[in-house]
Amino acid sequence: MNIINYRNLKPYNTFGINVDAKRFVEVASLAEIQEVREYLRLHPQNFLVLGGGSNVLFTKDFDGLVIRINLSGIEITGEDKYHVYIKAAAGEEWDGFVEYCTDFGFAGIENLSLIPGCVGASPIQNIGAYGVEMKDHFHSLEYFDLSEGTVRTMLRGNCRFGYRDSIFKHELKAGGIILSVTFRLDKLPVFRTNYGALKDELDRMGISGVTIQKTREAVIAVRHSKLPDPAVVGNAGSFFKNPAVSKERHDQLKSLFPQLVSFPQPDDTYKLAAGWLIEQCGWKGRRIGDAGVHEKQALVLVNYGNAKGAEITDLARQIQISVKEKFSVDLEKEVNIL
Ligand SMILES: Cc1cc2nc3c(=O)[nH]c(=O)nc-3n(C[C@H](O)[C@H](O)[C@H](O)COP(=O)(O)OP(=O)(O)OC[C@H]3O[C@@H](n4cnc5c(N)ncnc54)[C@H](O)[C@@H]3O)c2cc1C
């Protein structure tokens, strides 16, 4: 275990925010994680578990220990007539894992192609895209409980997955480290390609018979066309969640704003497209200093170079106020503010 003092975190967060961690350690095995636990017991301090840093916004230097997860390995742990069970270590790059599954013809997570970050973070906010959520193919995970010093297995039913939500954002927030995630993938694909932009892209590609591989290619093409590449301009994807409102509230809004973009939910609520709400308030493409709203997707806030985290959160606050004034709707942040 090699604890480094004052590590610059700019390369470790996709927003590209220039802050330091007071201490920084990379862990690649359970033994190293146990050493880190012992270190924290002897030297109590704040700590932060970090994967790819693609869902965090640092607003100041981190006054504690950043634990960067580098656990690696993918293995097939079982199968039955219809499914295959694949376990991936927390530090595996998410899209590399999706590619691995797609190449082997294991179906289910191809719609989640090109989401940045690591496997270990995927359950935290139950990542989702193009009509699929990670929970749809989640089987279980292994979790190192930092207070007990033990490894626990958690099944799907214990994780309380919701829209960009799980128990790891609540009771188990900062309580431990996800070590690996096991997915249950389909041998016989069920394609979910009705989602607007994905369907259009498959049509454009002139695909007659959809395959897992083609779905992945289409998702990648759509994402490249709509989302900024963090390697080019700093961002953390969607900054806000799509807000959910009651049917009654939805119908009121729809009568006031007939163009309202919304999606009915199974529980009779409606999800409103936060990007559309933000765009209607005139924020799309606007820039204040180096903090801005992406020109193609108003839900994505960007760092054009040297923005400070606080400048991004100020911008976010102004957007929340505008949306509240115009639509009486509260926007909740999706990104973890640190
Ligand atoms: C361009 C772009 C597009 C995106 N598109 C999507 C999208 O379509 N859908 C979507 O859902 N998200 C999307 N995201 C957000 C992000 O990619 C995901 O939330 C991803 O799962 C974050 O992974 P990470 O490894 O970078 O997590 P980090 O940012 O490193 O961490 C996120 C949170 O998880 C915790 N954490 C990380 N690893 C562990 C672990 N092993 N154990 C315990 N806690 C841990 C951290 O402490 C932090 O609270 C996008 C981001 C970008 C930049």
The ligand as a MOL file (V3000), in Angstrom:
LIG
                    3D

  0  0  0     0  0            999 V3000
M  V30 BEGIN CTAB
M  V30 COUNTS 53 58 0 0 0
M  V30 BEGIN ATOM
M  V30 1 C -20.0770 11.6510 -20.8550 0
M  V30 2 C -20.7820 10.9550 -19.7180 0
M  V30 3 C -21.9350 10.2410 -19.9760 0
M  V30 4 C -22.6060 9.5810 -18.9420 0
M  V30 5 N -23.7360 8.8770 -19.2500 0
M  V30 6 C -24.3940 8.2230 -18.2710 0
M  V30 7 C -25.5830 7.4630 -18.5880 0
M  V30 8 O -25.9930 7.3730 -19.7430 0
M  V30 9 N -26.2250 6.8500 -17.5710 0
M  V30 10 C -25.7760 6.9050 -16.2790 0
M  V30 11 O -26.4190 6.3020 -15.4130 0
M  V30 12 N -24.6500 7.5960 -15.9570 0
M  V30 13 C -23.9610 8.2470 -16.9190 0
M  V30 14 N -22.8240 8.9700 -16.6080 0
M  V30 15 C -22.3930 9.0540 -15.2080 0
M  V30 16 C -21.2760 8.0360 -14.8090 0
M  V30 17 O -20.5910 7.5830 -15.9330 0
M  V30 18 C -21.8330 6.8440 -14.0440 0
M  V30 19 O -22.5230 7.2670 -12.8910 0
M  V30 20 C -20.7380 5.8540 -13.6380 0
M  V30 21 O -21.3200 4.6870 -13.0790 0
M  V30 22 C -19.7620 6.4390 -12.6240 0
M  V30 23 O -18.6800 5.5300 -12.5050 0
M  V30 24 P -17.2830 5.9710 -11.9110 0
M  V30 25 O -16.4620 4.7380 -11.7510 0
M  V30 26 O -16.7090 7.0450 -12.7110 0
M  V30 27 O -17.7370 6.5000 -10.4800 0
M  V30 28 P -17.0930 7.6890 -9.6360 0
M  V30 29 O -17.4480 8.9870 -10.2640 0
M  V30 30 O -15.6670 7.4140 -9.3720 0
M  V30 31 O -17.9070 7.5270 -8.2920 0
M  V30 32 C -19.2960 7.7780 -8.2600 0
M  V30 33 C -19.8180 7.4500 -6.8540 0
M  V30 34 O -19.6670 6.0530 -6.6130 0
M  V30 35 C -18.8170 5.8200 -5.4780 0
M  V30 36 N -18.0070 4.6390 -5.8230 0
M  V30 37 C -17.2750 4.4500 -6.9460 0
M  V30 38 N -16.7470 3.2110 -6.9440 0
M  V30 39 C -17.1190 2.6110 -5.7970 0
M  V30 40 C -16.8810 1.3310 -5.2090 0
M  V30 41 N -16.1250 0.3880 -5.7920 0
M  V30 42 N -17.4300 1.0680 -3.9840 0
M  V30 43 C -18.1970 1.9920 -3.3550 0
M  V30 44 N -18.4620 3.2170 -3.8450 0
M  V30 45 C -17.9290 3.5190 -5.0710 0
M  V30 46 C -18.0150 7.0910 -5.3060 0
M  V30 47 O -17.6050 7.2740 -3.9650 0
M  V30 48 C -19.0290 8.1470 -5.7520 0
M  V30 49 O -19.9200 8.4430 -4.7010 0
M  V30 50 C -22.1210 9.6420 -17.6240 0
M  V30 51 C -20.9480 10.3510 -17.3570 0
M  V30 52 C -20.2750 11.0000 -18.4020 0
M  V30 53 C -19.0050 11.7320 -18.1170 0
M  V30 END ATOM
M  V30 BEGIN BOND
M  V30 1 1 1 2
M  V30 2 1 2 3
M  V30 3 2 2 52
M  V30 4 2 3 4
M  V30 5 1 4 5
M  V30 6 1 4 50
M  V30 7 2 5 6
M  V30 8 1 6 7
M  V30 9 1 6 13
M  V30 10 2 7 8
M  V30 11 1 7 9
M  V30 12 1 9 10
M  V30 13 2 10 11
M  V30 14 1 10 12
M  V30 15 2 12 13
M  V30 16 1 13 14
M  V30 17 1 14 15
M  V30 18 1 14 50
M  V30 19 1 15 16
M  V30 20 1 16 17
M  V30 21 1 16 18
M  V30 22 1 18 19
M  V30 23 1 18 20
M  V30 24 1 20 21
M  V30 25 1 20 22
M  V30 26 1 22 23
M  V30 27 1 23 24
M  V30 28 2 24 25
M  V30 29 1 24 26
M  V30 30 1 24 27
M  V30 31 1 27 28
M  V30 32 2 28 29
M  V30 33 1 28 30
M  V30 34 1 28 31
M  V30 35 1 31 32
M  V30 36 1 32 33
M  V30 37 1 33 34
M  V30 38 1 33 48
M  V30 39 1 34 35
M  V30 40 1 35 36
M  V30 41 1 35 46
M  V30 42 1 36 37
M  V30 43 1 36 45
M  V30 44 2 37 38
M  V30 45 1 38 39
M  V30 46 1 39 40
M  V30 47 2 39 45
M  V30 48 1 40 41
M  V30 49 2 40 42
M  V30 50 1 42 43
M  V30 51 2 43 44
M  V30 52 1 44 45
M  V30 53 1 46 47
M  V30 54 1 46 48
M  V30 55 1 48 49
M  V30 56 2 50 51
M  V30 57 1 51 52
M  V30 58 1 52 53
M  V30 END BOND
M  V30 END CTAB
M  END
